[in-house]
Amino acid sequence: MEIIEAKQQRTTVGGYSRETLAETPGRVGDFFGGVRHPPIWAAMCGVGFGQAALEQGLRLFVEACGLTPGGPGPVLAPDVLEAVAALDKLDEPLLRIAGATLSHRLPDQASFLLSELAPGSGTDAVLTLAVFFERLGALERGRSELTRADDAKASELLAQRGMPAAERTRIRELLKKAQSPTAVGATPSDDAAEKTRLEALAALKAWYDEWAEIAHAVIRRRDHLIRLGLAQRRQAGAKAEPAPAPTPA
């Protein structure tokens, strides 16, 4: 039994391990959060990354997360439906509060957090909040040495406006539930559903690897790579480390 389980863990899809695929939506969310920053966008458009490539990535992200904006979507288990319904009520007030709070005080942080986002309904709302909270996580961590103080200030202001740590944790748990939908009557051993999920993640990973590698080639500023999730902020007194390249497996 242990040998079989170990073999399953080593199984790859599209050349990627399951562990790598599981990390992909978070990495792509970071990339979405930074790519619309004007100088990054200009550099990426110079090598073919434009609105069409961005929309392709968003479509793959939606499919990999099991979301179906604008469509009927899968038949979901009751607890998943409850999570989607709860998030559906949150996206509009959270976006409005964030915009009102940050737009004048911290316009760079407001743009980073809210660019291309709009309230939706059902699974559209889930996707919006998934991107919003990926970006909020980047603010919490501090995107770069240059923006760290203002990022922290933005995070604290939002905490004062109804998004403290406990509420963020609650919403992230709802997102986790809503983004891993289970069809009614399906079981974790449903091979067809699992195969479809992994193939969607592999397609998203291939898209990400291509554009992340191109970004490494054309973007030299470390703070811009940090915005994209392609480099980590240096710790105080730590030796500089090269920006990590996308991992193939």
C-alpha positions as a printed NumPy array, in Angstrom:
array([[  0.   ,   0.   ,   0.   ],
       [  2.791,   2.426,   0.926],
       [  4.62 ,   1.618,  -2.332],
       [  1.474,   2.361,  -4.36 ],
       [  0.918,   5.661,  -2.545],
       [  4.547,   6.686,  -3.038],
       [  4.253,   5.882,  -6.754],
       [  1.114,   8.034,  -6.991],
       [  2.929,  10.957,  -5.386],
       [  5.666,  10.709,  -8.042],
       [  3.131,  10.668, -10.896],
       [  3.61 ,  13.617, -13.227],
       [  1.136,  15.348, -15.52 ],
       [  2.551,  17.221, -18.474],
       [  5.985,  16.681, -16.958],
       [  5.021,  18.365, -13.671],
       [  4.768,  16.75 , -10.251],
       [  1.549,  17.006,  -8.252],
       [  3.338,  19.141,  -5.661],
       [  4.46 ,  21.615,  -8.323],
       [  0.965,  21.765,  -9.809],
       [ -0.572,  22.431,  -6.387],
       [  1.639,  25.512,  -5.984],
       [  0.855,  26.903,  -9.425],
       [ -2.343,  28.94 ,  -8.791],
       [ -0.598,  30.907,  -6.022],
       [  2.385,  31.686,  -8.247],
       [  0.122,  32.741, -11.094],
       [ -1.878,  34.953,  -8.729],
       [  1.319,  36.776,  -7.747],
       [  2.205,  37.187, -11.425],
       [ -1.233,  38.664, -12.199],
       [ -0.833,  41.022,  -9.255],
       [  2.357,  42.568, -10.645],
       [  2.165,  42.357, -14.405],
       [ -0.17 ,  45.353, -14.824],
       [  2.281,  47.688, -13.071],
       [  2.951,  50.188, -15.927],
       [  6.728,  49.687, -16.384],
       [  6.361,  45.9  , -16.091],
       [  3.437,  45.903, -18.511],
       [  5.405,  47.988, -21.009],
       [  8.395,  45.641, -20.848],
       [  6.232,  42.539, -21.23 ],
       [  4.207,  44.001, -24.105],
       [  7.525,  44.555, -25.865],
       [  7.985,  40.767, -26.016],
       [  4.434,  39.864, -26.977],
       [  2.61 ,  39.787, -23.647],
       [ -0.56 ,  41.835, -24.085],
       [ -4.253,  41.704, -23.282],
       [ -4.736,  38.477, -25.247],
       [ -1.996,  36.661, -23.302],
       [ -3.369,  37.991, -20.017],
       [ -6.889,  36.819, -20.854],
       [ -5.543,  33.404, -21.847],
       [ -3.828,  33.12 , -18.47 ],
       [ -6.99 ,  34.185, -16.642],
       [ -9.013,  31.582, -18.548],
       [ -6.514,  28.861, -17.653],
       [ -6.509,  30.061, -14.03 ],
       [-10.299,  29.806, -13.904],
       [-10.27 ,  26.294, -15.36 ],
       [ -7.478,  25.126, -13.067],
       [ -9.355,  26.385,  -9.999],
       [-12.557,  24.638, -11.076],
       [-14.411,  27.915, -11.652],
       [-16.704,  28.653, -14.59 ],
       [-17.465,  32.401, -14.895],
       [-20.535,  33.147, -16.961],
       [-21.576,  29.524, -17.172],
       [-23.643,  27.063, -15.194],
       [-20.546,  25.447, -13.701],
       [-20.323,  22.018, -12.109],
       [-22.871,  20.599,  -9.72 ],
       [-21.286,  21.402,  -6.394],
       [-21.516,  19.805,  -3.003],
       [-23.591,  21.752,  -0.434],
       [-20.624,  22.978,   1.605],
       [-18.963,  24.302,  -1.549],
       [-22.162,  26.064,  -2.583],
       [-22.329,  27.676,   0.859],
       [-18.777,  28.973,   0.489],
       [-19.506,  30.385,  -2.989],
       [-22.671,  32.062,  -1.698],
       [-20.809,  33.624,   1.232],
       [-18.072,  34.983,  -1.029],
       [-20.663,  36.285,  -3.485],
       [-21.84 ,  38.667,  -0.777],
       [-18.34 ,  39.889,   0.039],
       [-16.659,  40.884,  -3.205],
       [-18.471,  44.166,  -3.863],
       [-18.174,  45.659,  -0.337],
       [-14.523,  44.572,   0.001],
       [-13.551,  46.133,  -3.328],
       [-15.427,  49.356,  -2.577],
       [-13.938,  49.684,   0.895],
       [-10.422,  49.006,  -0.397],
       [-10.837,  51.541,  -3.191],
       [-12.251,  54.233,  -0.931],
       [ -9.574,  53.651,   1.707],
       [ -6.483,  53.516,  -0.5  ],
       [ -7.157,  55.438,  -3.714],
       [ -6.172,  58.841,  -2.324],
       [ -3.837,  57.838,   0.485],
       [ -1.817,  55.131,  -1.257],
       [ -2.619,  55.137,  -4.989],
       [  0.159,  52.704,  -5.938],
       [ -1.123,  50.125,  -3.469],
       [ -4.721,  50.748,  -4.598],
       [ -3.749,  50.163,  -8.234],
       [ -1.805,  47.019,  -7.381],
       [ -4.661,  45.599,  -5.334],
       [ -7.626,  46.5  ,  -7.535],
       [ -6.39 ,  46.627, -11.138],
       [ -8.699,  44.74 , -13.533],
       [-10.992,  43.609, -10.688],
       [-14.749,  44.16 , -10.603],
       [-17.569,  42.666,  -8.538],
       [-19.194,  39.589, -10.   ],
       [-21.705,  36.974,  -9.021],
       [-21.355,  33.326,  -8.12 ],
       [-18.058,  31.865,  -9.283],
       [-17.122,  35.219, -10.87 ],
       [-17.054,  36.648,  -7.337],
       [-14.874,  33.756,  -6.175],
       [-12.334,  34.416,  -8.922],
       [-12.294,  38.146,  -8.137],
       [-11.669,  37.536,  -4.455],
       [ -9.047,  34.87 ,  -5.185],
       [ -6.992,  37.424,  -7.134],
       [ -7.709,  40.163,  -4.568],
       [ -6.427,  38.028,  -1.684],
       [ -3.357,  36.85 ,  -3.604],
       [ -2.482,  40.519,  -4.065],
       [ -3.36 ,  41.368,  -0.479],
       [ -0.962,  38.63 ,   0.62 ],
       [  1.779,  40.323,  -1.397],
       [  1.056,  43.608,   0.413],
       [  1.161,  41.816,   3.755],
       [  4.604,  40.426,   2.93 ],
       [  5.888,  43.709,   1.48 ],
       [  6.51 ,  43.607,  -2.258],
       [  9.96 ,  45.209,  -2.228],
       [ 12.338,  47.355,  -0.225],
       [ 10.923,  50.406,  -1.989],
       [  7.259,  49.74 ,  -1.216],
       [  7.475,  47.814,   2.057],
       [  6.468,  50.715,   4.373],
       [  3.485,  51.773,   2.266],
       [  2.439,  48.162,   1.705],
       [  2.339,  47.65 ,   5.476],
       [  0.398,  50.906,   5.895],
       [ -2.154,  49.788,   3.295],
       [ -2.568,  46.417,   4.998],
       [ -3.08 ,  48.095,   8.373],
       [ -5.633,  50.56 ,   6.971],
       [ -7.647,  47.711,   5.51 ],
       [ -7.495,  45.927,   8.869],
       [ -9.1  ,  49.016,  10.397],
       [-11.807,  48.988,   7.724],
       [-13.144,  45.563,   8.535],
       [-10.404,  43.266,   7.215],
       [ -8.369,  42.305,  10.314],
       [ -6.25 ,  39.166,  10.373],
       [ -9.061,  36.938,  11.669],
       [-11.434,  38.029,   8.912],
       [ -8.769,  37.534,   6.25 ],
       [ -8.172,  34.018,   7.534],
       [-11.908,  33.295,   7.437],
       [-12.25 ,  34.522,   3.854],
       [ -9.178,  32.611,   2.734],
       [-10.698,  29.439,   4.181],
       [-13.889,  30.132,   2.217],
       [-11.806,  30.613,  -0.931],
       [ -9.977,  27.359,  -0.308],
       [-13.298,  25.565,  -0.052],
       [-14.866,  27.334,  -3.049],
       [-11.86 ,  26.694,  -5.292],
       [-11.83 ,  22.957,  -4.702],
       [-15.382,  22.067,  -5.734],
       [-16.607,  18.498,  -5.464],
       [-19.383,  17.296,  -7.723],
       [-22.372,  15.92 ,  -5.865],
       [-21.974,  12.16 ,  -5.636],
       [-18.298,  12.236,  -6.62 ],
       [-15.624,  10.775,  -4.403],
       [-11.932,  11.67 ,  -3.965],
       [-11.135,   8.546,  -6.006],
       [-13.014,   9.865,  -9.047],
       [-10.177,   9.304, -11.545],
       [-11.78 ,  11.221, -14.41 ],
       [-12.353,  14.352, -12.315],
       [ -8.827,  14.207, -10.898],
       [ -7.327,  13.746, -14.358],
       [ -9.234,  16.787, -15.658],
       [ -8.116,  18.885, -12.686],
       [ -4.46 ,  17.967, -13.072],
       [ -4.511,  18.551, -16.818],
       [ -5.964,  22.044, -16.271],
       [ -3.246,  22.788, -13.705],
       [ -0.581,  21.524, -16.118],
       [ -1.862,  23.843, -18.865],
       [ -1.758,  26.771, -16.443],
       [  1.775,  25.83 , -15.331],
       [  2.979,  25.696, -18.944],
       [  1.543,  29.181, -19.577],
       [  3.161,  30.488, -16.407],
       [  6.566,  28.926, -17.12 ],
       [  6.708,  30.526, -20.559],
       [  5.916,  34.05 , -19.403],
       [  7.843,  33.834, -16.123],
       [ 10.98 ,  32.836, -18.04 ],
       [ 10.458,  35.68 , -20.517],
       [  9.952,  38.106, -17.62 ],
       [ 13.274,  37.   , -16.132],
       [ 14.902,  37.774, -19.475],
       [ 13.535,  41.309, -19.942],
       [ 12.967,  42.648, -16.414],
       [ 16.095,  43.546, -14.485],
       [ 14.809,  45.541, -11.522],
       [ 14.585,  43.327,  -8.468],
       [ 11.572,  45.188,  -7.043],
       [  9.687,  44.491, -10.285],
       [ 10.543,  40.797, -10.105],
       [  9.315,  40.791,  -6.505],
       [  6.014,  42.317,  -7.655],
       [  5.636,  39.401, -10.063],
       [  6.466,  36.821,  -7.4  ],
       [  9.665,  35.918,  -9.266],
       [ 12.062,  37.041,  -6.538],
       [ 11.929,  37.28 ,  -2.76 ],
       [ 12.493,  40.307,  -0.594],
       [ 15.936,  40.227,   1.005],
       [ 16.   ,  39.751,   4.747],
       [ 17.925,  42.328,   6.762],
       [ 21.616,  41.45 ,   6.669],
       [ 21.052,  38.558,   4.291],
       [ 23.186,  37.976,   1.275],
       [ 21.514,  38.765,  -2.033],
       [ 20.079,  35.752,  -3.797],
       [ 19.333,  35.425,  -7.517],
       [ 15.693,  35.491,  -8.566],
       [ 14.364,  31.935,  -8.817],
       [ 13.526,  30.657, -12.292],
       [ 10.276,  28.739, -12.771],
       [ 10.607,  25.109, -11.778],
       [  9.673,  22.555, -14.457],
       [  8.633,  19.841, -12.029]])
